[in-house]
């Protein structure tokens, strides 16, 4: 996925359109996503493009930590379990490790031994 800001888009919209042929282009306003440019195939309707884009955009925003799992699932217009399966098929971890993971695994191991 390619990202550009409004200023760069105004100066050279052709570059954004070229990148859109390869994948969605996110337009940033400040440092926040504001819009997406999507290449449309001649035989593809806007609705079909949206159905293809939303899960990909939601997965990318979830992977980057911008959206929670629930918010990303909602954006994708998929159910939570379906979206989690989609993430898994893309190789994106649904449950990530944090600073407490090792301690929790140790606690669990001790509990299971007893």
Secondary structure, 3 states (H helix, E strand, C coil): CEEEEHHHHHHCHHHHHHHHCCCCEEEEECCEEEEEECCCCCCCCHHHHHHHHHHHHHHHHHHCCCCCHHHHHHHHCCCHHHHHHHHHHCCCCCCCCCCCHHHHHHHHHHHHHC
